[in-house]
Amino acid sequence: DYTDSIIIIRKKEFFMIYITKNNSTNIIVFLVQYNHMKICKGVKSLMKNYSLKNDFLGELIGSFILVLFGTGAVAAAVLYDAHQSLFQIGMIWALAVTFGIYMTRHLSNAHFNPAVSVAMVLTGRMSAKRLPTYIAGQFIGSLLGALTVYGIYGSSIAQYEAKKNIVRGTFESVTTAKMFGEYYNQPGGYTISMPLAIAVEALGTFLLVLIIFLFTEGANVGRPNDNTAPILIGLTVGSLLALLASITQAGMNPTRDFAPRLVAWMFGWGSAAFPDSSGGFFWVYILAPLVGGILAGYFFTKILEPAMKKQSELNK
């Protein structure tokens, strides 16, 4: 029954862990590699440094900020021509991600995306016990963000639809529904096949999750420091939007897509809140990002990380 203290000192690539037992002189010292701490179960349980309540709160706040700024920017662009390019909208999404990370990374790991959380769990970087709490926070935060955007722009949307003779629930109402959920086929646009849309969403999420791993994992000696990483991760999201949003609107995040889509469904868009009648909202915007994120996690863990560690050994 260890009740006194745990002191962890990081030196280069190792942790020294000192555990004192009931103020006695018994001290256990472990020397373990930083990236793969292999510690006995009893000691590992003592190192729990998270709170499920804080996990939920951090993911909720960050996801709320992400959807509020991001979908709000799309609404302003559609309704008021406030933004004239994907680059401008992408940069607002980038800022939203950056703000969210800086605001909440002390509470949770600031994922805001189930594709990131699942990849972290499957590659052993986060306990599976935390995953339901993360996804719940991400979903509810995204839902609240979308509801807030509708509260702000609801009247403007109705006036825009009346002016353009758009009836909610028709295919033409995708013009306004896309402020909330993503669509790979839109009125007046090119026809995009579902397989292509799946591939684009999987690719975008693969690149996003891979870059997150590369920017945050200790094996990459070229990674940015902790103060700069949130900015660069945000810019990654903005860059991917500029690259891929013309095809699928670049969701790359199941809860960011599905929760706002539900808001559109609740407020009159009905079946038009979903991209097609073939389950595209699931295959394209939920499953494809999850698969892309998982593949990125394993690609980093099984291929890039060992190569980086070997290179570090060779450079010594």
Disulfide bonds with the S-S distance in Angstrom:
none
